[in-house]
Amino acid sequence: QVQLQESGPGLVKPSQTLSLTCIVSGASITTAYYYWNWIRQSPGKGLEWIGYISHSGSTFYSPSLKNRTSISRDTSKNQFTLQLTSVTPEDTAVYYCAQGLPLSPWGQGTQVLL
């Protein structure tokens, strides 16, 4: 059974870089055809897909966020990390990591406030 757990600071100052980590258990992030995603939900808004890192390490980002987004991984720790630069109050959201595709399962989410 695959499980994902997000971790990171709950409070970030504007203009700083947000860094969140997703620890994966029950599956290797290098297993073929698995994609490891970040998604967020801002207050009063729908879900917004941020990007993914694939089993091979390739990445793909949402066009609206790609200039500020970087997703990397540490295969020795079986985890992947989101970095979002130059954050603003609009980046306040609950951030989720999820295996895909399809997007399942998800982590429980972590609240980030600016």
N, C-alpha and C positions, 0 to 999 in steps of 0.2 A: 504494500500500500504506500503510495507516494504521499509525502507530506512536505509542506513548505512553510517556512517561518520567516517573516520579515523582522528586521531589526535596524535600529538607527535612532538618531536624535529626534525627539518630538517637537523641538523648537529650533528654528533656524532664522537667522537675521536676514533681512533683505540684502541683496547683492552677493550673499555668500553662496557656496556650493552645497547643495543637498546631497548626502551620500547615504544610501540604504543598501542593506545586504539581505539576500534571501538564501537561507540555508535549506538544502534539499536533503531529504532522507527517503529511503525506499527505492531510489533509482539513481543511476549515474547521470550527471548532466552531459556526459559525452556519448550516451547511448544514441545510436542512429535514429534520426528522424524526430527527435525531441527538440522542441523549441521552448525557451524559457523567457517568459514575458513579464513586463511591468505594466500595470494599469492603475489608474487613479480615479477617484470620484471626489469632486469638489462640492462644497455645500450647495445644495439646491440644483445641482447639475447631474447629468448622466455620467455613465462610465466613459472614460477616455483612455484609449490604448496608447501607451508611450513607445513601446518597442520591444524587440526580443534579441536574444543571443541564441544561436543555434547550437546543436550538438557539435558542430565543427568549429565553432567560435565566430562564425560570421554574424553580423549584426544588421538590423533593419529598424529604422525609427520612423515615427509619425512625422510627416512633412512639417506639421505645425510646431514640432518640438525639436527637430533634428539638429538645429544649430546650437542647442544648449544641452543635448543629451549624449551620454556615453554609457554603454553597458559593457561590463567586462566580467571575467570569471576567474575563479581559482579552482582548478580541477582537483588539486590536492585536498582541498577542504569541501569539495562538492557544493560550492556556493557561487552565486553571481551577484553583481553589484550594479546599482543604478547611481549615476552621478548627473545631477541637474544643476547647471551653472546659472549664475546671475538671477537667483530666485526673487520673486516679487510676491506680494500678498495673494495674487491670483494663483500661486502654486500651493496654497493651503488646500489640503485634501487628505483623504485616506488613501494610502498607497498600498497596492496589492501586488504580489507576485503570483504567477500561475504557470502551470505546465500547459503546453499546447503543441499543436492544435488538435481538437478543439480545446478551449480554455478550461481545463479541468485536470486536477483539482486546483484550488486557490489557497493561498495563505489566509490567515485571519485578518490581515490588514494592519497597518500602523498609521496612526494619525500624525500628520506633520502640520505644524502651525507656524505662521510668520507674523 
